[in-house]
Amino acid sequence: MQPVRSRKCSRDLSSADLAVSRKRLKTDLSSDMENGDAYTNGNCSPVVAQVSQSEFLGNKGMINRKEYIRLLEQALYGLGFRNAAKDLEVASGIDCEPAEVRAFRHAVTEGSWDRAVKLLGDLTFSGEVAHKKAKFLVLTEKYLEALAKGNTTKAVKCLRMELAPLQVDTVQLHKLANAVMCQDEEDLQKVMGWVGPENGSRQNLLNHLQEVVSPDMMIPEARLQSLVEQALDRQLERCLFHNVRKPMVSLLCDYQCGREQIPSVVCQVLTDHTDEVWHVAFSHDGTMLASASKDHTAIIYQVQQQQHVVKQFTLTGHSASVAYLAWSPDDTMLATCGSDNVLRVWSSSTGECLQQMSHHSKEVSSVAWLPDSKRLVTGSHDKFMMLADIQGHVQRTWKASHVHDLAISNDGRLLFCVTSEKKVRIYNLETGIELTGLTIEEKCSITSMFISQDQRHLLLNLAQQRIHLHELGDPSTNTPSPNAGMGPVQKYMGSQEQKGRFVVRSCLGGINQAFVLSGSEDKKVHIWHRASGDELAALEGHTQTVNSVSWNPVDHQMFASASDDKTINIWGPAAAAKDG
């Protein structure tokens, strides 16, 4: 058996031998790393060279190695580390951009327009149309710079001999032709929305060209940064509780947060009403809160800091229950309506009643403002909807079933109407015609609705104490959603599902309206994650049915709930309640 050598032998090496060994090891390591070899963490055993030299990288093999290196080089150039970028190009044998692109960029940067047009032929495009568009963009910059320098003859020649024959954008061509009449460069910049070469118009041109040139040749600006931001956005979207404007994100670990970011505790209880509170809503700017009650009154509160409000006005004048209210888009007025068949419009700054309208014969169940804050639509149990101005003049009338709820799109073109027919009917407000192709149907009664800020989704409360989220179609073309006829895109249900007895209103809220908030007949306030449908909380704080909720559109750490127990609860995060 071969004897084991003494450990002492390894320590008997001379200092000179040890230095030579270390130098040789360092040289070998450097050589291996330059050849693409990788070493495991804490282990000098080389991993097979194919790991880093393979065509694709990453655990899933999805990252193209060559593209990845090019993005690293672009990022280094963008950060100002030009020498490091060049070293990486030399070490990898991969250029950030082809020589043709570098030559083209240089021509644009120097304003050598004839050469730039010629070099376009060396670049790759998706087709002839894209090539012509790129040429049009380059020649437009050439034309504008000539005009700015006062060289009208050169500019007109470029317009007639080079731009016009391309037949790319007739509207823009006419606009360029009219630019000849500009008095000076400042006037030219204002008319054309052009900043000039001194302020980066040539770089803007290169950015626009990246939209038509093949990305394999001309990498989109700051592409690696864009990809990282997309990954971070995805992490924020996947986090069920994310609800702050400026999250503390890190590239070194995945983003995670907890319930502390969503309102979950009662910060204030309002007891100003003497009967059931049926509706509550924050103003669009988040500075005011309004409530409507069975006690025949509405109240306007002023929102303070730290999830706290102060009563400003009690609005009296209704002779019966106030069931519904709506802020004008400019927040200068509040409309209220209810069981006395009357609509009242109030000043939010003085509490004064500005107008009283009695054009319905039965309870006015809902009201919605047009964007100009001068007109509104009312819906009633008399089976009519009416468009009127704030002076009380009725401009249009629609026949309908019992109207439960109304909403108007942000651009004022569409009217959404929930009736007793288990449908959401949509009308063109300009023509008064119903857009039957956009109708949304449910299998049970719809009690209320809420439209998302981006106008792409509609939240419906159903009589079975369920909430459905529907996609809206394209109103501009009267085109139904791709999911039309396939039902809701998401459903939200609590622990109990039974036929409801009352109208319960829900809403979207939080950062990017990522949450669904709703009252309930189980006396709780429920919060779901909008995208996943996961229920995040069932909050206790009321002693009777919670009829309405409203999430502050500005302060995402604050929402309000109104209940049959005659109170309004102001909710905030646990930290705010503790500080209060």
C-alpha positions as CSV (number, residue, x, y, z in Angstrom):
1,M,0.0,0.0,0.0
2,Q,1.3,3.4,-1.0
3,P,2.2,5.3,2.2
4,V,0.6,8.6,3.0
5,R,2.9,11.6,2.6
6,S,3.6,13.7,5.5
7,R,1.8,17.1,5.6
8,K,5.1,18.6,6.5
9,C,6.4,18.0,2.9
10,S,3.9,20.6,1.5
11,R,5.2,23.2,4.0
12,D,8.8,22.6,3.1
13,L,8.5,24.4,-0.3
14,S,10.9,27.3,-0.6
15,S,9.5,30.8,-0.8
16,A,10.7,31.1,-4.3
17,D,8.8,27.9,-5.4
18,L,5.7,29.1,-3.7
19,A,5.8,32.5,-5.5
20,V,6.3,30.7,-8.8
21,S,3.3,28.5,-8.1
22,R,1.1,31.4,-7.2
23,K,2.0,33.3,-10.3
24,R,1.4,30.3,-12.5
25,L,-2.0,29.7,-10.8
26,K,-3.0,33.3,-11.3
27,T,-1.9,33.2,-15.0
28,D,-3.9,30.0,-15.5
29,L,-7.0,31.4,-13.9
30,S,-6.8,34.6,-16.0
31,S,-6.3,32.6,-19.1
32,D,-9.2,30.3,-18.3
33,M,-11.5,33.3,-17.5
34,E,-10.6,35.0,-20.8
35,N,-11.4,31.8,-22.6
36,G,-14.9,31.7,-21.0
37,D,-14.3,29.2,-18.2
38,A,-16.3,29.8,-15.0
39,Y,-15.4,28.7,-11.4
40,T,-17.8,27.5,-8.8
41,N,-18.3,29.7,-5.7
42,G,-15.6,28.8,-3.2
43,N,-14.2,26.0,-5.4
44,C,-11.3,26.2,-7.8
45,S,-12.6,23.3,-9.9
46,P,-13.3,24.7,-13.4
47,V,-16.9,24.2,-14.7
48,V,-17.2,23.1,-18.3
49,A,-16.5,26.0,-20.6
50,Q,-19.7,25.4,-22.4
51,V,-21.7,27.1,-19.6
52,S,-20.6,30.6,-20.4
53,Q,-19.7,29.9,-24.1
54,S,-23.1,28.4,-24.9
55,E,-25.5,30.3,-27.1
56,F,-28.0,30.9,-24.2
57,L,-27.6,31.7,-20.6
58,G,-29.7,31.5,-17.4
59,N,-31.3,28.8,-15.5
60,K,-34.0,28.5,-18.2
61,G,-31.7,29.0,-21.2
62,M,-33.7,32.0,-22.4
63,I,-31.0,34.7,-22.5
64,N,-29.1,35.0,-25.8
65,R,-25.5,35.3,-24.8
66,K,-24.5,37.6,-27.7
67,E,-27.4,39.9,-27.1
68,Y,-26.7,40.0,-23.4
69,I,-23.1,41.1,-23.9
70,R,-24.3,43.8,-26.4
71,L,-26.7,45.1,-23.8
72,L,-23.9,45.2,-21.2
73,E,-21.7,47.1,-23.6
74,Q,-24.5,49.6,-24.4
75,A,-25.2,50.1,-20.7
76,L,-21.5,50.8,-20.0
77,Y,-21.4,53.3,-22.9
78,G,-24.5,54.9,-21.5
79,L,-23.0,55.2,-18.0
80,G,-19.9,56.9,-19.4
81,F,-17.6,53.9,-19.0
82,R,-16.4,53.9,-22.6
83,N,-13.0,52.3,-21.9
84,A,-14.7,49.4,-20.0
85,A,-17.2,49.0,-22.9
86,K,-14.5,48.9,-25.5
87,D,-12.5,46.4,-23.4
88,L,-15.6,44.1,-23.2
89,E,-16.0,44.4,-27.0
90,V,-12.4,43.3,-27.5
91,A,-12.5,40.5,-24.8
92,S,-15.8,39.1,-26.1
93,G,-15.3,39.7,-29.8
94,I,-18.8,41.1,-29.9
95,D,-19.4,44.7,-30.9
96,C,-22.2,46.7,-29.3
97,E,-23.4,47.8,-32.7
98,P,-22.3,46.9,-36.3
99,A,-19.9,49.2,-38.1
100,E,-22.8,50.3,-40.4
101,V,-24.8,51.6,-37.5
102,R,-21.8,53.4,-35.9
103,A,-21.1,55.1,-39.2
104,F,-24.8,56.1,-39.6
105,R,-24.9,57.5,-36.0
106,H,-21.8,59.6,-36.7
107,A,-23.3,61.0,-39.9
108,V,-26.5,62.0,-38.0
109,T,-24.6,63.5,-35.1
110,E,-22.5,65.5,-37.4
111,G,-25.4,66.6,-39.5
112,S,-24.0,65.0,-42.7
113,W,-27.5,64.4,-44.1
114,D,-26.6,63.2,-47.6
115,R,-24.2,60.6,-46.2
116,A,-26.8,59.6,-43.6
117,V,-29.4,59.0,-46.3
118,K,-26.9,56.9,-48.2
119,L,-25.9,54.9,-45.2
120,L,-29.6,54.0,-44.5
121,G,-29.2,51.5,-47.4
122,D,-26.8,49.5,-45.2
123,L,-29.3,49.1,-42.3
124,T,-31.9,46.4,-42.0
125,F,-35.6,47.3,-41.9
126,S,-38.8,45.2,-41.6
127,G,-39.8,46.3,-45.2
128,E,-39.8,49.0,-47.8
129,V,-42.4,51.0,-45.9
130,A,-40.1,51.2,-42.8
131,H,-37.2,52.1,-45.0
132,K,-39.1,55.0,-46.5
133,K,-40.3,56.2,-43.1
134,A,-36.7,56.2,-41.8
135,K,-35.6,58.2,-44.9
136,F,-38.5,60.6,-44.3
137,L,-37.4,61.2,-40.7
138,V,-33.8,61.9,-41.7
139,L,-34.8,64.3,-44.4
140,T,-37.3,66.1,-42.1
141,E,-34.4,66.9,-39.8
142,K,-32.3,68.0,-42.7
143,Y,-35.2,70.3,-43.9
144,L,-35.9,71.8,-40.5
145,E,-32.2,72.6,-39.8
146,A,-31.9,74.3,-43.2
147,L,-35.0,76.4,-42.4
148,A,-33.6,77.3,-39.0
149,K,-30.4,78.5,-40.6
150,G,-32.3,80.7,-43.0
151,N,-31.4,78.6,-46.0
152,T,-34.9,78.6,-47.5
153,T,-33.7,77.6,-51.0
154,K,-32.0,74.5,-49.7
155,A,-35.0,73.6,-47.5
156,V,-37.5,73.9,-50.3
157,K,-35.4,71.8,-52.6
158,C,-35.2,69.1,-50.0
159,L,-39.0,69.3,-49.5
160,R,-39.8,69.1,-53.3
161,M,-37.1,66.8,-54.5
162,E,-36.5,64.4,-51.6
163,L,-39.4,64.4,-49.1
164,A,-42.4,64.7,-51.4
165,P,-41.5,61.8,-53.7
166,L,-41.5,59.4,-50.7
167,Q,-45.2,59.8,-50.3
168,V,-44.9,58.7,-46.7
169,D,-47.0,61.2,-44.5
170,T,-49.1,63.7,-46.5
171,V,-50.3,65.5,-43.4
172,Q,-46.8,66.0,-42.0
173,L,-45.6,67.0,-45.5
174,H,-48.2,69.8,-45.6
175,K,-47.2,70.9,-42.1
176,L,-43.5,71.0,-43.2
177,A,-44.5,73.1,-46.2
178,N,-46.3,75.6,-44.0
179,A,-43.3,75.9,-41.8
180,V,-41.6,78.0,-44.5
181,M,-43.8,80.8,-43.3
182,C,-42.2,80.8,-39.8
183,Q,-40.6,84.1,-38.9
184,D,-37.5,82.7,-37.1
185,E,-36.1,79.6,-35.5
186,E,-38.1,80.1,-32.3
187,D,-41.3,80.3,-34.2
188,L,-40.3,77.2,-36.2
189,Q,-39.6,75.2,-33.0
190,K,-43.0,76.2,-31.6
191,V,-44.9,75.4,-34.8
192,M,-43.2,72.0,-35.5
193,G,-42.6,70.9,-31.9
194,W,-39.0,70.7,-32.8
195,V,-36.1,71.5,-30.3
196,G,-33.2,72.1,-32.7
197,P,-29.8,70.4,-32.8
198,E,-28.5,72.5,-29.8
199,N,-31.2,70.9,-27.6
200,G,-31.0,67.3,-28.8
201,S,-33.1,67.1,-32.0
202,R,-30.5,64.8,-33.6
203,Q,-30.6,62.4,-30.7
204,N,-34.4,62.5,-30.8
205,L,-34.1,61.5,-34.5
206,L,-32.0,58.5,-33.6
207,N,-34.5,57.5,-30.9
208,H,-37.3,57.7,-33.4
209,L,-35.3,55.7,-36.0
210,Q,-34.9,52.9,-33.5
211,E,-38.7,52.3,-33.9
212,V,-38.2,51.3,-37.6
213,V,-34.7,50.0,-37.8
214,S,-34.2,46.3,-36.9
215,P,-33.3,46.1,-33.1
216,D,-30.7,43.5,-34.1
217,M,-28.8,46.4,-35.7
218,M,-29.7,49.4,-33.7
219,I,-30.4,48.5,-30.0
220,P,-33.2,50.6,-28.5
221,E,-32.0,53.3,-26.2
222,A,-31.1,52.1,-22.7
223,R,-32.5,48.7,-23.4
224,L,-30.9,46.9,-20.4
225,Q,-32.3,49.6,-18.1
226,S,-35.7,49.2,-19.7
227,L,-35.6,45.4,-19.1
228,V,-34.6,45.9,-15.5
229,E,-37.5,48.3,-15.0
230,Q,-39.9,45.9,-16.6
231,A,-38.7,43.2,-14.2
232,L,-39.2,45.5,-11.2
233,D,-42.6,46.5,-12.4
234,R,-43.5,42.8,-12.6
235,Q,-42.4,42.2,-9.1
236,L,-44.5,45.1,-7.9
237,E,-47.5,43.8,-9.8
238,R,-47.1,40.3,-8.3
239,C,-46.8,41.6,-4.7
240,L,-50.4,41.4,-3.3
241,F,-50.0,44.2,-0.9
242,H,-47.9,46.8,-2.8
243,N,-49.5,50.2,-2.2
244,V,-46.9,53.0,-2.0
245,R,-45.9,55.6,-4.6
246,K,-42.1,55.2,-4.2
247,P,-41.4,51.6,-3.1
248,M,-38.0,50.7,-1.7
249,V,-36.9,48.3,-4.5
250,S,-33.5,46.7,-4.8
251,L,-31.8,44.9,-7.7
252,L,-30.2,42.6,-5.1
253,C,-33.3,40.9,-3.9
254,D,-37.0,40.4,-5.0
255,Y,-39.5,43.0,-3.8
256,Q,-41.8,42.0,-1.0
257,C,-44.1,43.8,1.4
258,G,-46.8,43.0,3.8
259,R,-50.2,44.2,5.0
260,E,-48.7,47.3,6.5
261,Q,-49.1,49.0,3.1
262,I,-52.9,48.7,2.9
263,P,-55.4,50.5,5.2
264,S,-56.6,48.0,7.7
265,V,-57.5,49.8,10.9
266,V,-60.1,52.5,11.8
267,C,-58.4,55.8,12.4
268,Q,-61.5,57.9,12.9
269,V,-65.3,57.2,13.4
270,L,-67.7,59.9,12.2
271,T,-71.1,60.0,14.0
272,D,-72.6,63.1,12.5
273,H,-75.5,61.4,10.8
274,T,-78.6,60.4,12.8
275,D,-79.7,57.5,10.5
276,E,-78.3,54.9,8.1
277,V,-75.5,56.2,5.8
278,W,-76.1,55.0,2.2
279,H,-73.4,56.5,0.1
280,V,-69.9,57.9,0.6
281,A,-67.4,59.3,-2.0
282,F,-64.1,61.2,-2.0
283,S,-63.7,64.2,-4.4
284,H,-61.5,63.6,-7.4
285,D,-58.6,65.6,-5.8
286,G,-58.9,63.7,-2.6
287,T,-59.3,66.8,-0.4
288,M,-63.0,66.3,0.4
289,L,-65.3,63.5,1.5
290,A,-69.1,63.5,1.0
291,S,-71.8,61.3,2.6
292,A,-75.5,60.7,1.9
293,S,-77.9,59.5,4.6
294,K,-81.4,58.3,5.3
295,D,-81.6,61.2,7.7
296,H,-82.4,63.5,4.7
297,T,-79.0,65.2,4.8
298,A,-75.6,65.0,3.1
299,I,-72.3,66.1,4.7
300,I,-69.1,67.5,3.2
301,Y,-65.9,66.8,5.1
302,Q,-62.5,68.4,4.7
303,V,-59.7,65.8,4.5
304,Q,-56.8,66.5,6.8
305,Q,-53.5,64.7,7.1
306,Q,-52.9,61.4,8.8
307,Q,-56.2,59.8,7.6
308,H,-58.4,62.4,9.5
309,V,-61.4,64.5,8.3
310,V,-63.3,67.5,9.7
311,K,-66.9,68.3,9.0
312,Q,-67.3,71.4,6.8
313,F,-71.0,71.6,5.8
314,T,-74.2,69.7,6.5
315,L,-76.4,70.0,3.4
316,T,-80.1,70.2,4.3
317,G,-83.1,70.6,2.0
318,H,-84.1,67.1,0.9
319,S,-87.4,66.0,2.3
320,A,-86.6,62.3,2.2
321,S,-83.6,59.9,2.2
322,V,-80.6,61.0,0.2
323,A,-79.5,57.8,-1.6
324,Y,-76.8,58.9,-4.0
325,L,-74.2,61.7,-4.6
326,A,-71.6,62.6,-7.2
327,W,-68.8,65.2,-7.4
328,S,-68.5,67.4,-10.4
329,P,-65.3,66.6,-12.4
330,D,-63.8,70.0,-11.2
331,D,-64.9,69.2,-7.6
332,T,-66.6,72.6,-7.3
333,M,-70.1,71.1,-6.9
334,L,-71.8,68.1,-5.4
335,A,-75.0,66.6,-6.8
336,T,-77.3,64.7,-4.4
337,C,-80.6,62.8,-5.1
338,G,-82.9,60.4,-3.4
339,S,-86.4,59.4,-2.4
340,D,-88.0,62.9,-2.6
341,N,-87.7,62.8,-6.5
342,V,-85.4,65.8,-6.4
343,L,-81.9,66.5,-7.6
344,R,-79.9,69.2,-5.8
345,V,-76.6,70.7,-6.8
346,W,-74.5,72.3,-4.0
347,S,-71.4,74.5,-3.9
348,S,-68.5,72.5,-2.3
349,S,-66.9,75.7,-1.1
350,T,-69.9,77.3,0.6
351,G,-72.4,74.5,1.1
352,E,-75.0,76.6,-0.7
353,C,-77.7,74.9,-2.8
354,L,-77.2,76.2,-6.4
355,Q,-79.9,74.4,-8.2
356,Q,-82.9,72.1,-7.5
357,M,-84.4,70.0,-10.3
358,S,-87.7,68.1,-10.1
359,H,-88.0,66.6,-13.6
360,H,-88.5,63.0,-12.4
361,S,-91.8,61.6,-11.1
362,K,-90.2,59.0,-8.8
363,E,-87.1,58.5,-6.8
364,V,-83.9,59.8,-8.5
365,S,-81.6,56.8,-8.0
366,S,-78.4,58.0,-9.7
367,V,-76.6,60.9,-11.2
368,A,-73.4,61.3,-13.3
369,W,-71.6,64.4,-14.5
370,L,-70.2,65.2,-17.9
371,P,-66.6,66.3,-18.1
372,D,-67.4,70.0,-18.5
373,S,-69.0,70.1,-15.1
374,K,-72.0,72.0,-16.7
375,R,-74.2,69.1,-17.5
376,L,-75.3,65.9,-15.8
377,V,-77.5,62.8,-16.5
378,T,-80.0,61.5,-13.9
379,G,-81.7,58.1,-13.7
380,S,-84.9,57.3,-11.9
381,H,-87.3,54.6,-10.9
382,D,-89.8,56.4,-13.3
383,K,-87.9,54.5,-16.0
384,F,-86.4,57.6,-17.6
385,M,-82.9,59.0,-17.9
386,M,-82.5,62.8,-18.5
387,L,-79.6,64.9,-19.7
388,A,-79.8,68.4,-18.2
389,D,-77.6,71.4,-17.6
390,I,-77.0,72.8,-14.2
391,Q,-79.6,75.5,-14.8
392,G,-82.2,72.7,-14.9
393,H,-82.9,72.7,-18.7
394,V,-83.5,69.1,-19.9
395,Q,-81.7,68.5,-23.2
396,R,-82.4,64.8,-23.9
397,T,-84.6,62.0,-22.5
398,W,-84.2,58.3,-22.7
399,K,-86.8,55.6,-21.9
400,A,-85.3,52.9,-19.7
401,S,-86.2,50.3,-17.1
402,H,-85.7,51.1,-13.4
403,V,-82.3,52.8,-13.3
404,H,-80.0,51.5,-10.6
405,D,-76.7,53.3,-11.4
406,L,-75.2,55.6,-14.0
407,A,-71.6,56.5,-15.1
408,I,-70.1,58.6,-17.9
409,S,-66.7,58.0,-19.6
410,N,-63.9,60.5,-18.9
411,D,-64.2,61.9,-22.4
412,G,-68.0,62.4,-22.1
413,R,-68.8,60.3,-25.1
414,L,-70.4,57.3,-23.4
415,L,-73.2,56.8,-20.9
416,F,-73.2,53.6,-18.9
417,C,-76.6,52.6,-17.4
418,V,-77.4,49.7,-15.0
419,T,-81.1,48.9,-15.0
420,S,-83.3,46.1,-13.6
421,E,-82.7,44.1,-16.8
422,K,-79.5,42.4,-15.5
423,K,-77.6,44.4,-18.1
424,V,-75.3,47.4,-18.5
425,R,-76.5,49.4,-21.5
426,I,-74.1,51.8,-23.1
427,Y,-75.2,54.9,-25.1
428,N,-73.4,57.4,-27.3
429,L,-74.1,60.7,-25.5
430,E,-73.5,62.7,-28.7
431,T,-76.2,60.9,-30.6
432,G,-78.3,59.4,-27.8
433,I,-78.1,56.0,-29.6
434,E,-77.5,52.8,-27.7
435,L,-74.3,50.9,-28.6
436,T,-75.9,47.4,-28.6
437,G,-72.6,45.7,-29.5
438,L,-71.1,46.8,-26.2
439,T,-73.9,45.7,-23.9
440,I,-72.7,43.6,-20.8
441,E,-75.1,41.0,-19.4
442,E,-75.2,39.2,-16.1
443,K,-77.3,36.2,-14.9
444,C,-78.5,38.0,-11.8
445,S,-79.5,41.6,-10.8
446,I,-76.8,44.2,-10.9
447,T,-77.0,46.7,-8.0
448,S,-74.2,49.1,-8.8
449,M,-71.1,49.7,-10.9
450,F,-67.7,51.4,-10.9
451,I,-65.5,52.2,-14.0
452,S,-61.7,52.1,-13.7
453,Q,-59.7,55.2,-14.3
454,D,-58.3,53.9,-17.5
455,Q,-61.9,53.2,-18.7
456,R,-60.9,49.6,-19.6
457,H,-62.7,47.7,-16.9
458,L,-66.1,47.8,-15.3
459,L,-66.7,46.6,-11.7
460,L,-70.2,45.2,-11.1
461,N,-71.9,44.5,-7.7
462,L,-74.4,41.7,-8.0
463,A,-77.4,40.9,-5.8
464,Q,-75.8,37.6,-4.7
465,Q,-73.2,39.6,-2.9
466,R,-70.6,38.8,-5.6
467,I,-68.5,41.3,-7.6
468,H,-67.5,40.8,-11.2
469,L,-64.8,42.6,-13.2
470,H,-65.6,43.0,-17.0
471,E,-63.4,44.2,-19.8
472,L,-64.9,47.1,-21.8
473,G,-64.6,47.1,-25.6
474,D,-63.3,49.9,-27.8
475,P,-65.8,52.7,-27.6
476,S,-64.3,54.7,-30.4
477,T,-65.1,51.9,-32.9
478,N,-68.0,50.3,-31.2
479,T,-65.9,47.2,-31.0
480,P,-66.7,44.7,-28.2
481,S,-64.0,43.4,-25.9
482,P,-62.2,40.2,-27.2
483,N,-63.6,38.6,-24.1
484,A,-67.2,39.6,-24.9
485,G,-69.7,36.9,-24.3
486,M,-67.1,35.0,-22.1
487,G,-68.2,36.6,-18.8
488,P,-66.1,38.5,-16.3
489,V,-62.4,38.5,-16.4
490,Q,-62.3,38.2,-12.6
491,K,-64.7,37.4,-9.8
492,Y,-64.5,38.4,-6.1
493,M,-66.4,36.5,-3.4
494,G,-66.4,36.6,0.3
495,S,-66.9,33.8,2.8
496,Q,-70.6,33.9,2.3
497,E,-72.6,33.9,-0.9
498,Q,-76.3,34.5,-0.6
499,K,-79.0,36.7,-2.0
500,G,-78.5,40.3,-0.9
501,R,-81.3,42.5,0.5
502,F,-79.6,45.9,0.1
503,V,-77.7,47.9,-2.4
504,V,-74.0,47.6,-1.6
505,R,-71.4,49.6,-3.5
506,S,-67.8,48.7,-4.2
507,C,-64.8,50.5,-5.9
508,L,-61.3,50.1,-7.2
509,G,-58.5,51.9,-5.3
510,G,-54.9,52.0,-4.2
511,I,-51.8,52.3,-6.4
512,N,-52.9,51.8,-10.0
513,Q,-56.3,50.8,-8.6
514,A,-54.7,47.4,-7.7
515,F,-57.4,46.6,-5.1
516,V,-61.1,45.9,-5.0
517,L,-62.9,47.4,-2.0
518,S,-66.4,46.6,-1.0
519,G,-68.9,46.8,1.8
520,S,-71.0,43.8,2.7
521,E,-74.1,42.7,4.5
522,D,-71.8,40.7,6.9
523,K,-70.9,44.0,8.5
524,K,-67.3,43.8,7.2
525,V,-65.2,45.7,4.7
526,H,-63.6,43.4,2.2
527,I,-60.4,43.9,0.2
528,W,-59.3,41.8,-2.8
529,H,-56.2,42.0,-5.0
530,R,-57.7,43.1,-8.3
531,A,-55.5,40.9,-10.6
532,S,-55.3,37.7,-8.7
533,G,-58.8,37.8,-7.1
534,D,-57.2,36.8,-3.7
535,E,-59.1,38.2,-0.7
536,L,-56.5,40.2,1.4
537,A,-58.7,41.3,4.3
538,A,-62.2,41.2,5.8
539,L,-62.1,44.1,8.2
540,E,-64.3,44.5,11.2
541,G,-65.4,47.9,12.4
542,H,-69.1,48.3,11.8
543,T,-72.0,46.7,13.6
544,Q,-74.5,46.6,10.7
545,T,-74.4,46.4,6.9
546,V,-71.7,48.3,5.2
547,N,-73.4,50.0,2.3
548,S,-70.7,52.0,0.5
549,V,-66.9,52.4,0.4
550,S,-64.6,55.0,-1.3
551,W,-60.8,54.8,-1.7
552,N,-59.1,58.2,-1.7
553,P,-57.8,58.7,-5.2
554,V,-54.8,60.7,-4.0
555,D,-53.9,59.3,-0.6
556,H,-53.7,55.6,-1.3
557,Q,-53.4,54.9,2.4
558,M,-56.9,56.0,3.1
559,F,-60.5,54.9,2.4
560,A,-63.9,55.4,4.0
561,S,-66.8,53.1,4.7
562,A,-70.5,54.0,5.4
563,S,-72.9,51.7,7.3
564,D,-76.4,51.2,8.5
565,D,-75.0,51.7,12.0
566,K,-75.1,55.5,11.2
567,T,-71.4,55.8,11.2
568,I,-68.6,56.5,8.7
569,N,-65.2,54.9,9.4
570,I,-62.0,56.4,8.1
571,W,-59.4,53.6,7.5
572,G,-55.6,53.9,7.4
573,P,-52.5,51.7,7.8
574,A,-51.8,50.3,11.2
575,A,-48.8,52.8,11.7
576,A,-51.1,55.8,11.1
577,A,-53.6,54.6,13.7
578,K,-50.8,54.0,16.2
579,D,-49.4,57.5,15.6
580,G,-52.9,59.0,15.9
